Amino acid sequence: MAEKLEWEPAAKERVDAAPFFVRKLIRHKVEKAARNNGLTKVTVELLDQVKQKQMDSQSK
């Protein structure tokens, strides 16, 4: 199993504020992005990057 990532409190709060039915998907995508980029901590900045990437891919 992959190593557990640390979550910045503000990033965790932001995900917890999302509708319950998308939280698991958000966590999965953000943690995958963190690991792919060699990060050990999920930050608000990473959440913003993943969100922007997702929005860009949906607008095409």
N, C-alpha and C positions, 0 to 999 in steps of 0.2 A: 504494500500500500504506500501511496505517496506520503511524504512528510507533511505534517500539519503546518499550515501557514498561520502566521500571526496576523490579526486584523487590527488596524487602527480603530480606536473607539468611534470616531466620526464616520468611518466607512461602514462599520457594523450597524450603526444607528440608521444610516441612509438605507441600507438593504432591509433592515427590520421595518422601515416605514413603507416599503413597497407592498403591494397586495400579496397576501400569503401564497397565492397560487403561482407566483413568478419568482419567489425568493430562492428556491432551490436552483432554478435555472440561472439566475443572476450569480449566485455563489459559485456554481459550476464554471460558468464562462469566465468569471473574474479570477478564480483560482487557477484555471487552466492558463490564462494569459500571464498571470504572475509567474507560474512555473516555467512557461515557455520563454520568459524574459529573464530567468534566473533570479527572481525576486523572492524574498523570504517573508515579506510583509505586504498585505493588501492595504492600499491607501485610497483616499478620496480621489487623488489624481488618477490612479489606475482605474477606478470606477468610471471616471469621466472619459478616459481613453477608450475603454471597452464600450461604453454607451455610444460614444461618437462613431466608433467603427461599426457598431451594429446599425446605427441610424443611416450611415453612409451606404452600407450594403443593401439596406431596404429601399433606398431612394433610387436605385439603379434599375 
